[in-house]
Amino acid sequence: MQLTTTAPDTRTSVRDADGMAVASFVLGLLGLLVLNVFLGPTAVVLASAALWRGTTRRGRALLGLGLGVADLAVLLVLMQLDNTLSWSFGG
């Protein structure tokens, strides 16, 4: 009896990468408004993984990457303005 292994379906892999690209875009956009300390890095990781896997939605992955970095930049600016490790709009 011979066992055969099959290669993973490339369509599924590309579809997963496309989903990661869209998710990184949405999370990066949402991170500009709330929870940028969590959503920013998540967007960067998902966008990087999508680009590495060869997504067909390369532009959306790059936007997600840029928005994730922008989330972190906004967090750093607001932390500097408040002189704290977190930020808040209240007084």
PDB file of N, CA, C and O in Angstrom:
ATOM      1  N   MET A   1       0.834  -1.162   0.000  1.00  0.00           N
ATOM      2  CA  MET A   1       0.000   0.000   0.000  1.00  0.00           C
ATOM      3  C   MET A   1       0.894   1.245   0.000  1.00  0.00           C
ATOM      4  O   MET A   1       1.796   1.376   0.828  1.00  0.00           O
ATOM      5  N   GLN A   2       0.636   2.128  -0.914  1.00  0.00           N
ATOM      6  CA  GLN A   2       1.447   3.324  -1.039  1.00  0.00           C
ATOM      7  C   GLN A   2       0.604   4.546  -0.677  1.00  0.00           C
ATOM      8  O   GLN A   2      -0.504   4.726  -1.183  1.00  0.00           O
ATOM      9  N   LEU A   3       1.143   5.370   0.198  1.00  0.00           N
ATOM     10  CA  LEU A   3       0.466   6.603   0.580  1.00  0.00           C
ATOM     11  C   LEU A   3       0.919   7.727  -0.340  1.00  0.00           C
ATOM     12  O   LEU A   3       2.111   7.890  -0.600  1.00  0.00           O
ATOM     13  N   THR A   4      -0.009   8.471  -0.811  1.00  0.00           N
ATOM     14  CA  THR A   4       0.346   9.610  -1.658  1.00  0.00           C
ATOM     15  C   THR A   4      -0.037  10.888  -0.940  1.00  0.00           C
ATOM     16  O   THR A   4      -1.065  10.971  -0.267  1.00  0.00           O
ATOM     17  N   THR A   5       0.798  11.851  -1.100  1.00  0.00           N
ATOM     18  CA  THR A   5       0.486  13.159  -0.521  1.00  0.00           C
ATOM     19  C   THR A   5       0.196  14.112  -1.659  1.00  0.00           C
ATOM     20  O   THR A   5       0.826  14.059  -2.715  1.00  0.00           O
ATOM     21  N   THR A   6      -0.738  14.957  -1.435  1.00  0.00           N
ATOM     22  CA  THR A   6      -1.080  15.935  -2.460  1.00  0.00           C
ATOM     23  C   THR A   6      -0.650  17.307  -1.986  1.00  0.00           C
ATOM     24  O   THR A   6      -0.654  17.607  -0.792  1.00  0.00           O
ATOM     25  N   ALA A   7      -0.292  18.103  -2.920  1.00  0.00           N
ATOM     26  CA  ALA A   7       0.093  19.477  -2.608  1.00  0.00           C
ATOM     27  C   ALA A   7      -1.142  20.263  -2.202  1.00  0.00           C
ATOM     28  O   ALA A   7      -2.239  19.995  -2.693  1.00  0.00           O
ATOM     29  N   PRO A   8      -0.973  21.231  -1.306  1.00  0.00           N
ATOM     30  CA  PRO A   8      -2.135  22.032  -0.927  1.00  0.00           C
ATOM     31  C   PRO A   8      -2.695  22.768  -2.136  1.00  0.00           C
ATOM     32  O   PRO A   8      -1.957  23.188  -3.027  1.00  0.00           O
ATOM     33  N   ASP A   9      -3.974  22.910  -2.145  1.00  0.00           N
ATOM     34  CA  ASP A   9      -4.652  23.583  -3.251  1.00  0.00           C
ATOM     35  C   ASP A   9      -4.201  25.042  -3.292  1.00  0.00           C
ATOM     36  O   ASP A   9      -4.388  25.777  -2.322  1.00  0.00           O
ATOM     37  N   THR A  10      -3.614  25.460  -4.397  1.00  0.00           N
ATOM     38  CA  THR A  10      -3.094  26.827  -4.492  1.00  0.00           C
ATOM     39  C   THR A  10      -4.216  27.852  -4.500  1.00  0.00           C
ATOM     40  O   THR A  10      -4.020  28.989  -4.072  1.00  0.00           O
ATOM     41  N   ARG A  11      -5.392  27.459  -4.985  1.00  0.00           N
ATOM     42  CA  ARG A  11      -6.515  28.400  -4.974  1.00  0.00           C
ATOM     43  C   ARG A  11      -6.917  28.735  -3.550  1.00  0.00           C
ATOM     44  O   ARG A  11      -7.241  29.885  -3.252  1.00  0.00           O
ATOM     45  N   THR A  12      -6.900  27.751  -2.673  1.00  0.00           N
ATOM     46  CA  THR A  12      -7.239  27.996  -1.276  1.00  0.00           C
ATOM     47  C   THR A  12      -6.202  28.890  -0.630  1.00  0.00           C
ATOM     48  O   THR A  12      -6.547  29.790   0.137  1.00  0.00           O
ATOM     49  N   SER A  13      -4.946  28.654  -0.929  1.00  0.00           N
ATOM     50  CA  SER A  13      -3.875  29.466  -0.366  1.00  0.00           C
ATOM     51  C   SER A  13      -3.985  30.921  -0.817  1.00  0.00           C
ATOM     52  O   SER A  13      -3.821  31.838  -0.011  1.00  0.00           O
ATOM     53  N   VAL A  14      -4.261  31.130  -2.094  1.00  0.00           N
ATOM     54  CA  VAL A  14      -4.403  32.496  -2.606  1.00  0.00           C
ATOM     55  C   VAL A  14      -5.647  33.146  -2.020  1.00  0.00           C
ATOM     56  O   VAL A  14      -5.631  34.332  -1.691  1.00  0.00           O
ATOM     57  N   ARG A  15      -6.726  32.379  -1.887  1.00  0.00           N
ATOM     58  CA  ARG A  15      -7.956  32.920  -1.300  1.00  0.00           C
ATOM     59  C   ARG A  15      -7.709  33.330   0.152  1.00  0.00           C
ATOM     60  O   ARG A  15      -8.205  34.365   0.596  1.00  0.00           O
ATOM     61  N   ASP A  16      -6.948  32.527   0.889  1.00  0.00           N
ATOM     62  CA  ASP A  16      -6.600  32.880   2.268  1.00  0.00           C
ATOM     63  C   ASP A  16      -5.762  34.151   2.298  1.00  0.00           C
ATOM     64  O   ASP A  16      -5.975  35.020   3.144  1.00  0.00           O
ATOM     65  N   ALA A  17      -4.818  34.259   1.383  1.00  0.00           N
ATOM     66  CA  ALA A  17      -3.978  35.455   1.321  1.00  0.00           C
ATOM     67  C   ALA A  17      -4.809  36.679   0.957  1.00  0.00           C
ATOM     68  O   ALA A  17      -4.574  37.766   1.485  1.00  0.00           O
ATOM     69  N   ASP A  18      -5.777  36.511   0.062  1.00  0.00           N
ATOM     70  CA  ASP A  18      -6.657  37.628  -0.285  1.00  0.00           C
ATOM     71  C   ASP A  18      -7.484  38.059   0.918  1.00  0.00           C
ATOM     72  O   ASP A  18      -7.693  39.252   1.137  1.00  0.00           O
ATOM     73  N   GLY A  19      -7.952  37.094   1.695  1.00  0.00           N
ATOM     74  CA  GLY A  19      -8.707  37.409   2.914  1.00  0.00           C
ATOM     75  C   GLY A  19      -7.859  38.150   3.925  1.00  0.00           C
ATOM     76  O   GLY A  19      -8.335  39.062   4.602  1.00  0.00           O
ATOM     77  N   MET A  20      -6.591  37.751   4.023  1.00  0.00           N
ATOM     78  CA  MET A  20      -5.684  38.452   4.941  1.00  0.00           C
ATOM     79  C   MET A  20      -5.435  39.880   4.471  1.00  0.00           C
ATOM     80  O   MET A  20      -5.336  40.791   5.292  1.00  0.00           O
ATOM     81  N   ALA A  21      -5.334  40.083   3.166  1.00  0.00           N
ATOM     82  CA  ALA A  21      -5.116  41.424   2.635  1.00  0.00           C
ATOM     83  C   ALA A  21      -6.296  42.332   2.963  1.00  0.00           C
ATOM     84  O   ALA A  21      -6.109  43.474   3.384  1.00  0.00           O
ATOM     85  N   VAL A  22      -7.498  41.827   2.772  1.00  0.00           N
ATOM     86  CA  VAL A  22      -8.699  42.614   3.073  1.00  0.00           C
ATOM     87  C   VAL A  22      -8.795  42.862   4.576  1.00  0.00           C
ATOM     88  O   VAL A  22      -9.123  43.971   4.997  1.00  0.00           O
ATOM     89  N   ALA A  23      -8.515  41.853   5.381  1.00  0.00           N
ATOM     90  CA  ALA A  23      -8.577  42.005   6.833  1.00  0.00           C
ATOM     91  C   ALA A  23      -7.562  43.036   7.319  1.00  0.00           C
ATOM     92  O   ALA A  23      -7.866  43.830   8.209  1.00  0.00           O
ATOM     93  N   SER A  24      -6.367  43.032   6.745  1.00  0.00           N
ATOM     94  CA  SER A  24      -5.361  44.007   7.165  1.00  0.00           C
ATOM     95  C   SER A  24      -5.798  45.424   6.820  1.00  0.00           C
ATOM     96  O   SER A  24      -5.558  46.354   7.590  1.00  0.00           O
ATOM     97  N   PHE A  25      -6.440  45.593   5.668  1.00  0.00           N
ATOM     98  CA  PHE A  25      -6.942  46.905   5.286  1.00  0.00           C
ATOM     99  C   PHE A  25      -8.026  47.377   6.257  1.00  0.00           C
ATOM    100  O   PHE A  25      -7.995  48.515   6.724  1.00  0.00           O
ATOM    101  N   VAL A  26      -8.970  46.507   6.553  1.00  0.00           N
ATOM    102  CA  VAL A  26     -10.078  46.873   7.447  1.00  0.00           C
ATOM    103  C   VAL A  26      -9.563  47.158   8.859  1.00  0.00           C
ATOM    104  O   VAL A  26      -9.960  48.147   9.473  1.00  0.00           O
ATOM    105  N   LEU A  27      -8.690  46.306   9.371  1.00  0.00           N
ATOM    106  CA  LEU A  27      -8.164  46.508  10.720  1.00  0.00           C
ATOM    107  C   LEU A  27      -7.289  47.758  10.800  1.00  0.00           C
ATOM    108  O   LEU A  27      -7.313  48.473  11.802  1.00  0.00           O
ATOM    109  N   GLY A  28      -6.524  48.019   9.752  1.00  0.00           N
ATOM    110  CA  GLY A  28      -5.709  49.231   9.739  1.00  0.00           C
ATOM    111  C   GLY A  28      -6.567  50.481   9.722  1.00  0.00           C
ATOM    112  O   GLY A  28      -6.258  51.461  10.399  1.00  0.00           O
ATOM    113  N   LEU A  29      -7.630  50.450   8.959  1.00  0.00           N
ATOM    114  CA  LEU A  29      -8.549  51.585   8.895  1.00  0.00           C
ATOM    115  C   LEU A  29      -9.263  51.775  10.226  1.00  0.00           C
ATOM    116  O   LEU A  29      -9.378  52.898  10.716  1.00  0.00           O
ATOM    117  N   LEU A  30      -9.733  50.707  10.801  1.00  0.00           N
ATOM    118  CA  LEU A  30     -10.417  50.768  12.086  1.00  0.00           C
ATOM    119  C   LEU A  30      -9.457  51.194  13.195  1.00  0.00           C
ATOM    120  O   LEU A  30      -9.855  51.877  14.138  1.00  0.00           O
ATOM    121  N   GLY A  31      -8.201  50.792  13.078  1.00  0.00           N
ATOM    122  CA  GLY A  31      -7.201  51.132  14.083  1.00  0.00           C
ATOM    123  C   GLY A  31      -6.902  52.616  14.171  1.00  0.00           C
ATOM    124  O   GLY A  31      -6.400  53.083  15.193  1.00  0.00           O
ATOM    125  N   LEU A  32      -7.200  53.365  13.121  1.00  0.00           N
ATOM    126  CA  LEU A  32      -7.007  54.819  13.203  1.00  0.00           C
ATOM    127  C   LEU A  32      -7.993  55.449  14.178  1.00  0.00           C
ATOM    128  O   LEU A  32      -7.752  56.542  14.690  1.00  0.00           O
ATOM    129  N   LEU A  33      -9.097  54.764  14.432  1.00  0.00           N
ATOM    130  CA  LEU A  33     -10.131  55.304  15.316  1.00  0.00           C
ATOM    131  C   LEU A  33     -10.063  54.741  16.730  1.00  0.00           C
ATOM    132  O   LEU A  33     -10.170  55.488  17.702  1.00  0.00           O
ATOM    133  N   VAL A  34      -9.886  53.432  16.847  1.00  0.00           N
ATOM    134  CA  VAL A  34      -9.901  52.787  18.164  1.00  0.00           C
ATOM    135  C   VAL A  34      -8.846  51.687  18.229  1.00  0.00           C
ATOM    136  O   VAL A  34      -8.484  51.091  17.214  1.00  0.00           O
ATOM    137  N   LEU A  35      -8.368  51.434  19.423  1.00  0.00           N
ATOM    138  CA  LEU A  35      -7.478  50.300  19.716  1.00  0.00           C
ATOM    139  C   LEU A  35      -6.288  50.183  18.772  1.00  0.00           C
ATOM    140  O   LEU A  35      -5.935  49.082  18.349  1.00  0.00           O
ATOM    141  N   ASN A  36      -5.667  51.313  18.441  1.00  0.00           N
ATOM    142  CA  ASN A  36      -4.558  51.253  17.495  1.00  0.00           C
ATOM    143  C   ASN A  36      -3.357  50.486  18.037  1.00  0.00           C
ATOM    144  O   ASN A  36      -2.530  50.021  17.253  1.00  0.00           O
ATOM    145  N   VAL A  37      -3.239  50.344  19.337  1.00  0.00           N
ATOM    146  CA  VAL A  37      -2.122  49.594  19.901  1.00  0.00           C
ATOM    147  C   VAL A  37      -2.234  48.108  19.566  1.00  0.00           C
ATOM    148  O   VAL A  37      -1.219  47.415  19.506  1.00  0.00           O
ATOM    149  N   PHE A  38      -3.455  47.606  19.346  1.00  0.00           N
ATOM    150  CA  PHE A  38      -3.657  46.203  18.982  1.00  0.00           C
ATOM    151  C   PHE A  38      -3.883  46.027  17.487  1.00  0.00           C
ATOM    152  O   PHE A  38      -3.322  45.120  16.870  1.00  0.00           O
ATOM    153  N   LEU A  39      -4.697  46.888  16.912  1.00  0.00           N
ATOM    154  CA  LEU A  39      -5.077  46.715  15.511  1.00  0.00           C
ATOM    155  C   LEU A  39      -3.952  47.087  14.546  1.00  0.00           C
ATOM    156  O   LEU A  39      -3.846  46.496  13.471  1.00  0.00           O
ATOM    157  N   GLY A  40      -3.121  48.049  14.907  1.00  0.00           N
ATOM    158  CA  GLY A  40      -2.010  48.443  14.044  1.00  0.00           C
ATOM    159  C   GLY A  40      -1.033  47.301  13.777  1.00  0.00           C
ATOM    160  O   GLY A  40      -0.780  46.964  12.620  1.00  0.00           O
ATOM    161  N   PRO A  41      -0.481  46.702  14.836  1.00  0.00           N
ATOM    162  CA  PRO A  41       0.434  45.580  14.606  1.00  0.00           C
ATOM    163  C   PRO A  41      -0.233  44.379  13.925  1.00  0.00           C
ATOM    164  O   PRO A  41       0.396  43.682  13.129  1.00  0.00           O
ATOM    165  N   THR A  42      -1.506  44.146  14.244  1.00  0.00           N
ATOM    166  CA  THR A  42      -2.220  43.044  13.600  1.00  0.00           C
ATOM    167  C   THR A  42      -2.346  43.289  12.104  1.00  0.00           C
ATOM    168  O   THR A  42      -2.170  42.370  11.304  1.00  0.00           O
ATOM    169  N   ALA A  43      -2.651  44.529  11.724  1.00  0.00           N
ATOM    170  CA  ALA A  43      -2.753  44.879  10.301  1.00  0.00           C
ATOM    171  C   ALA A  43      -1.415  44.692   9.596  1.00  0.00           C
ATOM    172  O   ALA A  43      -1.369  44.205   8.467  1.00  0.00           O
ATOM    173  N   VAL A  44      -0.329  45.078  10.257  1.00  0.00           N
ATOM    174  CA  VAL A  44       1.006  44.931   9.662  1.00  0.00           C
ATOM    175  C   VAL A  44       1.342  43.456   9.453  1.00  0.00           C
ATOM    176  O   VAL A  44       1.856  43.082   8.399  1.00  0.00           O
ATOM    177  N   VAL A  45       1.056  42.625  10.442  1.00  0.00           N
ATOM    178  CA  VAL A  45       1.361  41.193  10.344  1.00  0.00           C
ATOM    179  C   VAL A  45       0.523  40.540   9.246  1.00  0.00           C
ATOM    180  O   VAL A  45       1.048  39.774   8.438  1.00  0.00           O
ATOM    181  N   LEU A  46      -0.776  40.838   9.214  1.00  0.00           N
ATOM    182  CA  LEU A  46      -1.643  40.243   8.190  1.00  0.00           C
ATOM    183  C   LEU A  46      -1.241  40.689   6.785  1.00  0.00           C
ATOM    184  O   LEU A  46      -1.226  39.878   5.859  1.00  0.00           O
ATOM    185  N   ALA A  47      -0.918  41.964   6.623  1.00  0.00           N
ATOM    186  CA  ALA A  47      -0.504  42.461   5.308  1.00  0.00           C
ATOM    187  C   ALA A  47       0.799  41.806   4.865  1.00  0.00           C
ATOM    188  O   ALA A  47       0.944  41.428   3.703  1.00  0.00           O
ATOM    189  N   SER A  48       1.737  41.673   5.783  1.00  0.00           N
ATOM    190  CA  SER A  48       3.009  41.029   5.447  1.00  0.00           C
ATOM    191  C   SER A  48       2.804  39.573   5.051  1.00  0.00           C
ATOM    192  O   SER A  48       3.405  39.095   4.088  1.00  0.00           O
ATOM    193  N   ALA A  49       1.958  38.875   5.791  1.00  0.00           N
ATOM    194  CA  ALA A  49       1.680  37.465   5.470  1.00  0.00           C
ATOM    195  C   ALA A  49       0.982  37.349   4.121  1.00  0.00           C
ATOM    196  O   ALA A  49       1.287  36.445   3.342  1.00  0.00           O
ATOM    197  N   ALA A  50       0.052  38.252   3.839  1.00  0.00           N
ATOM    198  CA  ALA A  50      -0.656  38.212   2.558  1.00  0.00           C
ATOM    199  C   ALA A  50       0.300  38.472   1.402  1.00  0.00           C
ATOM    200  O   ALA A  50       0.226  37.800   0.373  1.00  0.00           O
ATOM    201  N   LEU A  51       1.190  39.431   1.560  1.00  0.00           N
ATOM    202  CA  LEU A  51       2.170  39.722   0.506  1.00  0.00           C
ATOM    203  C   LEU A  51       3.135  38.559   0.327  1.00  0.00           C
ATOM    204  O   LEU A  51       3.516  38.233  -0.797  1.00  0.00           O
ATOM    205  N   TRP A  52       3.529  37.937   1.421  1.00  0.00           N
ATOM    206  CA  TRP A  52       4.455  36.822   1.349  1.00  0.00           C
ATOM    207  C   TRP A  52       3.812  35.616   0.658  1.00  0.00           C
ATOM    208  O   TRP A  52       4.488  34.877  -0.058  1.00  0.00           O
ATOM    209  N   ARG A  53       2.513  35.421   0.871  1.00  0.00           N
ATOM    210  CA  ARG A  53       1.805  34.297   0.252  1.00  0.00           C
ATOM    211  C   ARG A  53       1.386  34.576  -1.189  1.00  0.00           C
ATOM    212  O   ARG A  53       0.869  33.684  -1.861  1.00  0.00           O
ATOM    213  N   GLY A  54       1.596  35.777  -1.664  1.00  0.00           N
ATOM    214  CA  GLY A  54       1.309  36.087  -3.056  1.00  0.00           C
ATOM    215  C   GLY A  54      -0.146  36.410  -3.330  1.00  0.00           C
ATOM    216  O   GLY A  54      -0.750  35.839  -4.238  1.00  0.00           O
ATOM    217  N   THR A  55      -0.710  37.312  -2.560  1.00  0.00           N
ATOM    218  CA  THR A  55      -2.101  37.691  -2.738  1.00  0.00           C
ATOM    219  C   THR A  55      -2.327  38.354  -4.100  1.00  0.00           C
ATOM    220  O   THR A  55      -1.433  38.998  -4.649  1.00  0.00           O
ATOM    221  N   THR A  56      -3.519  38.185  -4.621  1.00  0.00           N
ATOM    222  CA  THR A  56      -3.873  38.884  -5.856  1.00  0.00           C
ATOM    223  C   THR A  56      -4.342  40.301  -5.547  1.00  0.00           C
ATOM    224  O   THR A  56      -4.467  41.126  -6.453  1.00  0.00           O
ATOM    225  N   ARG A  57      -4.599  40.585  -4.284  1.00  0.00           N
ATOM    226  CA  ARG A  57      -5.018  41.924  -3.850  1.00  0.00           C
ATOM    227  C   ARG A  57      -3.841  42.649  -3.225  1.00  0.00           C
ATOM    228  O   ARG A  57      -3.896  43.075  -2.071  1.00  0.00           O
ATOM    229  N   ARG A  58      -2.795  42.782  -3.987  1.00  0.00           N
ATOM    230  CA  ARG A  58      -1.549  43.383  -3.511  1.00  0.00           C
ATOM    231  C   ARG A  58      -1.742  44.817  -3.052  1.00  0.00           C
ATOM    232  O   ARG A  58      -1.180  45.228  -2.037  1.00  0.00           O
ATOM    233  N   GLY A  59      -2.534  45.583  -3.797  1.00  0.00           N
ATOM    234  CA  GLY A  59      -2.773  46.980  -3.428  1.00  0.00           C
ATOM    235  C   GLY A  59      -3.462  47.101  -2.081  1.00  0.00           C
ATOM    236  O   GLY A  59      -3.120  47.965  -1.275  1.00  0.00           O
ATOM    237  N   ARG A  60      -4.430  46.236  -1.842  1.00  0.00           N
ATOM    238  CA  ARG A  60      -5.143  46.273  -0.563  1.00  0.00           C
ATOM    239  C   ARG A  60      -4.219  45.861   0.578  1.00  0.00           C
ATOM    240  O   ARG A  60      -4.312  46.407   1.677  1.00  0.00           O
ATOM    241  N   ALA A  61      -3.331  44.906   0.328  1.00  0.00           N
ATOM    242  CA  ALA A  61      -2.376  44.496   1.356  1.00  0.00           C
ATOM    243  C   ALA A  61      -1.398  45.633   1.660  1.00  0.00           C
ATOM    244  O   ALA A  61      -1.051  45.872   2.817  1.00  0.00           O
ATOM    245  N   LEU A  62      -0.961  46.328   0.615  1.00  0.00           N
ATOM    246  CA  LEU A  62      -0.050  47.463   0.843  1.00  0.00           C
ATOM    247  C   LEU A  62      -0.745  48.596   1.590  1.00  0.00           C
ATOM    248  O   LEU A  62      -0.133  49.251   2.432  1.00  0.00           O
ATOM    249  N   LEU A  63      -2.024  48.830   1.286  1.00  0.00           N
ATOM    250  CA  LEU A  63      -2.780  49.822   2.044  1.00  0.00           C
ATOM    251  C   LEU A  63      -2.924  49.405   3.505  1.00  0.00           C
ATOM    252  O   LEU A  63      -2.794  50.235   4.405  1.00  0.00           O
ATOM    253  N   GLY A  64      -3.188  48.134   3.739  1.00  0.00           N
ATOM    254  CA  GLY A  64      -3.278  47.633   5.106  1.00  0.00           C
ATOM    255  C   GLY A  64      -1.966  47.787   5.845  1.00  0.00           C
ATOM    256  O   GLY A  64      -1.952  48.122   7.029  1.00  0.00           O
ATOM    257  N   LEU A  65      -0.865  47.543   5.154  1.00  0.00           N
ATOM    258  CA  LEU A  65       0.458  47.719   5.750  1.00  0.00           C
ATOM    259  C   LEU A  65       0.690  49.185   6.101  1.00  0.00           C
ATOM    260  O   LEU A  65       1.151  49.500   7.198  1.00  0.00           O
ATOM    261  N   GLY A  66       0.372  50.073   5.176  1.00  0.00           N
ATOM    262  CA  GLY A  66       0.544  51.507   5.427  1.00  0.00           C
ATOM    263  C   GLY A  66      -0.350  52.010   6.545  1.00  0.00           C
ATOM    264  O   GLY A  66       0.080  52.813   7.373  1.00  0.00           O
ATOM    265  N   LEU A  67      -1.589  51.544   6.575  1.00  0.00           N
ATOM    266  CA  LEU A  67      -2.503  51.970   7.640  1.00  0.00           C
ATOM    267  C   LEU A  67      -2.067  51.421   8.995  1.00  0.00           C
ATOM    268  O   LEU A  67      -2.207  52.104  10.009  1.00  0.00           O
ATOM    269  N   GLY A  68      -1.545  50.211   9.027  1.00  0.00           N
ATOM    270  CA  GLY A  68      -1.037  49.655  10.276  1.00  0.00           C
ATOM    271  C   GLY A  68       0.132  50.460  10.818  1.00  0.00           C
ATOM    272  O   GLY A  68       0.216  50.710  12.020  1.00  0.00           O
ATOM    273  N   VAL A  69       1.032  50.864   9.933  1.00  0.00           N
ATOM    274  CA  VAL A  69       2.157  51.704  10.342  1.00  0.00           C
ATOM    275  C   VAL A  69       1.645  53.077  10.790  1.00  0.00           C
ATOM    276  O   VAL A  69       2.151  53.639  11.761  1.00  0.00           O
ATOM    277  N   ALA A  70       0.647  53.616  10.087  1.00  0.00           N
ATOM    278  CA  ALA A  70       0.056  54.902  10.475  1.00  0.00           C
ATOM    279  C   ALA A  70      -0.605  54.791  11.846  1.00  0.00           C
ATOM    280  O   ALA A  70      -0.531  55.729  12.639  1.00  0.00           O
ATOM    281  N   ASP A  71      -1.247  53.668  12.139  1.00  0.00           N
ATOM    282  CA  ASP A  71      -1.840  53.457  13.467  1.00  0.00           C
ATOM    283  C   ASP A  71      -0.784  53.594  14.548  1.00  0.00           C
ATOM    284  O   ASP A  71      -1.000  54.256  15.563  1.00  0.00           O
ATOM    285  N   LEU A  72       0.349  52.968  14.325  1.00  0.00           N
ATOM    286  CA  LEU A  72       1.425  53.026  15.310  1.00  0.00           C
ATOM    287  C   LEU A  72       2.018  54.420  15.421  1.00  0.00           C
ATOM    288  O   LEU A  72       2.390  54.853  16.511  1.00  0.00           O
ATOM    289  N   ALA A  73       2.108  55.126  14.295  1.00  0.00           N
ATOM    290  CA  ALA A  73       2.618  56.497  14.319  1.00  0.00           C
ATOM    291  C   ALA A  73       1.666  57.415  15.095  1.00  0.00           C
ATOM    292  O   ALA A  73       2.110  58.250  15.882  1.00  0.00           O
ATOM    293  N   VAL A  74       0.361  57.257  14.871  1.00  0.00           N
ATOM    294  CA  VAL A  74      -0.624  58.054  15.606  1.00  0.00           C
ATOM    295  C   VAL A  74      -0.522  57.758  17.100  1.00  0.00           C
ATOM    296  O   VAL A  74      -0.583  58.671  17.924  1.00  0.00           O
ATOM    297  N   LEU A  75      -0.366  56.490  17.444  1.00  0.00           N
ATOM    298  CA  LEU A  75      -0.218  56.117  18.845  1.00  0.00           C
ATOM    299  C   LEU A  75       1.006  56.783  19.464  1.00  0.00           C
ATOM    300  O   LEU A  75       0.934  57.310  20.574  1.00  0.00           O
ATOM    301  N   LEU A  76       2.121  56.760  18.753  1.00  0.00           N
ATOM    302  CA  LEU A  76       3.339  57.376  19.281  1.00  0.00           C
ATOM    303  C   LEU A  76       3.182  58.883  19.463  1.00  0.00           C
ATOM    304  O   LEU A  76       3.625  59.434  20.471  1.00  0.00           O
ATOM    305  N   VAL A  77       2.561  59.547  18.506  1.00  0.00           N
ATOM    306  CA  VAL A  77       2.357  60.999  18.618  1.00  0.00           C
ATOM    307  C   VAL A  77       1.458  61.326  19.807  1.00  0.00           C
ATOM    308  O   VAL A  77       1.759  62.226  20.591  1.00  0.00           O
ATOM    309  N   LEU A  78       0.358  60.595  19.937  1.00  0.00           N
ATOM    310  CA  LEU A  78      -0.559  60.862  21.044  1.00  0.00           C
ATOM    311  C   LEU A  78       0.068  60.527  22.394  1.00  0.00           C
ATOM    312  O   LEU A  78      -0.208  61.192  23.393  1.00  0.00           O
ATOM    313  N   MET A  79       0.904  59.504  22.422  1.00  0.00           N
ATOM    314  CA  MET A  79       1.601  59.188  23.672  1.00  0.00           C
ATOM    315  C   MET A  79       2.580  60.294  24.040  1.00  0.00           C
ATOM    316  O   MET A  79       2.729  60.616  25.219  1.00  0.00           O
ATOM    317  N   GLN A  80       3.242  60.875  23.059  1.00  0.00           N
ATOM    318  CA  GLN A  80       4.176  61.964  23.335  1.00  0.00           C
ATOM    319  C   GLN A  80       3.449  63.216  23.815  1.00  0.00           C
ATOM    320  O   GLN A  80       3.949  63.937  24.678  1.00  0.00           O
ATOM    321  N   LEU A  81       2.279  63.469  23.260  1.00  0.00           N
ATOM    322  CA  LEU A  81       1.512  64.645  23.663  1.00  0.00           C
ATOM    323  C   LEU A  81       0.980  64.513  25.087  1.00  0.00           C
ATOM    324  O   LEU A  81       0.889  65.506  25.809  1.00  0.00           O
ATOM    325  N   ASP A  82       0.628  63.289  25.497  1.00  0.00           N
ATOM    326  CA  ASP A  82       0.112  63.054  26.840  1.00  0.00           C
ATOM    327  C   ASP A  82       1.204  62.754  27.859  1.00  0.00           C
ATOM    328  O   ASP A  82       0.946  62.777  29.062  1.00  0.00           O
ATOM    329  N   ASN A  83       2.412  62.474  27.398  1.00  0.00           N
ATOM    330  CA  ASN A  83       3.525  62.062  28.257  1.00  0.00           C
ATOM    331  C   ASN A  83       3.168  60.826  29.084  1.00  0.00           C
ATOM    332  O   ASN A  83       3.522  60.738  30.260  1.00  0.00           O
ATOM    333  N   THR A  84       2.466  59.876  28.468  1.00  0.00           N
ATOM    334  CA  THR A  84       2.095  58.632  29.134  1.00  0.00           C
ATOM    335  C   THR A  84       2.364  57.459  28.191  1.00  0.00           C
ATOM    336  O   THR A  84       2.739  57.637  27.033  1.00  0.00           O
ATOM    337  N   LEU A  85       2.161  56.265  28.724  1.00  0.00           N
ATOM    338  CA  LEU A  85       2.312  55.070  27.894  1.00  0.00           C
ATOM    339  C   LEU A  85       1.048  54.741  27.140  1.00  0.00           C
ATOM    340  O   LEU A  85       1.030  53.803  26.343  1.00  0.00           O
ATOM    341  N   SER A  86      -0.007  55.489  27.373  1.00  0.00           N
ATOM    342  CA  SER A  86      -1.260  55.328  26.643  1.00  0.00           C
ATOM    343  C   SER A  86      -1.781  56.719  26.326  1.00  0.00           C
ATOM    344  O   SER A  86      -1.156  57.720  26.677  1.00  0.00           O
ATOM    345  N   TRP A  87      -2.915  56.780  25.668  1.00  0.00           N
ATOM    346  CA  TRP A  87      -3.461  58.088  25.325  1.00  0.00           C
ATOM    347  C   TRP A  87      -4.944  58.122  25.621  1.00  0.00           C
ATOM    348  O   TRP A  87      -5.616  57.091  25.647  1.00  0.00           O
ATOM    349  N   SER A  88      -5.438  59.313  25.842  1.00  0.00           N
ATOM    350  CA  SER A  88      -6.864  59.510  26.059  1.00  0.00           C
ATOM    351  C   SER A  88      -7.221  60.921  25.611  1.00  0.00           C
ATOM    352  O   SER A  88      -6.375  61.816  25.607  1.00  0.00           O
ATOM    353  N   PHE A  89      -8.479  61.109  25.235  1.00  0.00           N
ATOM    354  CA  PHE A  89      -8.922  62.409  24.811  1.00  0.00           C
ATOM    355  C   PHE A  89      -9.466  63.232  25.968  1.00  0.00           C
ATOM    356  O   PHE A  89      -9.604  64.450  25.857  1.00  0.00           O
ATOM    357  N   GLY A  90      -9.775  62.572  27.075  1.00  0.00           N
ATOM    358  CA  GLY A  90     -10.363  63.266  28.228  1.00  0.00           C
ATOM    359  C   GLY A  90      -9.312  63.994  29.041  1.00  0.00           C
ATOM    360  O   GLY A  90      -8.115  63.780  28.853  1.00  0.00           O
ATOM    361  N   GLY A  91      -9.750  64.842  29.930  1.00  0.00           N
ATOM    362  CA  GLY A  91      -8.809  65.626  30.735  1.00  0.00           C
ATOM    363  C   GLY A  91      -8.712  65.230  32.136  1.00  0.00           C
ATOM    364  O   GLY A  91      -7.948  65.828  32.895  1.00  0.00           O
TER     365      GLY A  91
END
